[in-house]
Amino acid sequence: MDSMSMRGAMHKRHTVRRYTDKAIPGEIMEQLYRRIDDNNKKYDLAIRFMADDTNAFNAAVKLVLAKGVRNYFILAGKDAPDLDERLGYSSADLMLYAQTLGLNTWWVGGTFNRKKVSGMVPDAKVIGVVVVGYGAVQGVPHKTKKPEEVSSYGGERPVWFRSGVDAALLAPTALAKQAFFIRGEGRTVSITCDNGIFSGADKGLVKYHFEMGAGRENFEWI
């Protein structure tokens, strides 16, 4: 999938919590499996795709919030200090890729059935799930902070930095807090996140989006 399509997906992807019963076609399922396999190998993860499975949420949540959910990615891997960030980064890739295939997504860190889902991936740490499927709606843009509230640059901001920050503001973050800050100077960029147990995942999600907007060839992370 070319980067232009992925960049376009950033603007089209919104959180969707209600899904239709339309099945994901086999050809698209295979593309998702391949993308997950690529991410698992590249970032040493154990992400799993659960298709036609309704165990991600308990009955009460399904009744009120997560209607029609039957496909999801389990975000898992061997426990390590940077696991959450790697999973956040990879989940951003999977969500945008799914969007290019005509699917909708929802990143969930707190309301899923943690005990049941964790049992599906033994010997791995699970930090959340990403619901995927055909949304009953397409979702709406989330409320975002202003670029100057989440970033600073030493001098006049180059176009690539401004584009990166704009893209970062499109990233889903836990509880929609956007509790991150991006600093740039010259060709170097750093990012910090302060969102409690979700800080690592948020950092990965935001980093992926920043790279997509800024162009990885234009800067270096420090």
Steps between C-alpha positions, in 0.01 A plus 500: 500500500652832395558775755260740327211263569611463862525878540151537362380238748619719789234756415224247432555278805282579801406294803200276429335301779195354322535245219282327244483122463669515158779243487852602400572332161767231494730700273501796738547267798810358334640849448445579868668174607803582284524852639485367857765239421726770355461717810556208736824407325626857465429609857522165686133493599223242541197686363211265417198549277181355647239467223131440563559493875275679750709459815678837499238663724268387776123502453440837666756682284368335182148607589584865563819582310663235279211395278561245225870448581621165365849561360799643683877506530648400836794730574749270668869420530774386732517737796777758465553867592418617147225247421212746536665747263568231238141380524367854474713563193395174332134548586509840326631327188228232519219748553599721208557196279154368593354839408656476153315168461165665574482390866441694821688467829493578870806492730395370843723505806264477795152363435584167336478165681864490607489163675339313212703672228831453685423128522499485121865605481685296766848607607447852365397836642179647358461879507178539302301402194418667170148432381474471120207457264233683305368784709131577537626858472829649381569691819581868543829686551609511862551830674865601472733739672675776307847425357663754732350321800676174422825608334792743490781559254831683540457768237260531208303178456580325170213366292587137579480567877165677472366216285628246752328671792174529305517126428583421864182679606303252287633203699266326744620535859368339816200684639552755219733696728772575242742513794811519283753769414726511194823703496703574192827673424682482170442149369449341843167426667405358840167407648379452857165365622340530841181294499558253782493132404424597140806722451703239312220405261413865442863577419510227236171607345606863482849419368356300211267781403771765531728298271220461248436873492858627522668244278752275673777625272474856636599447865652274767349393832704573811 
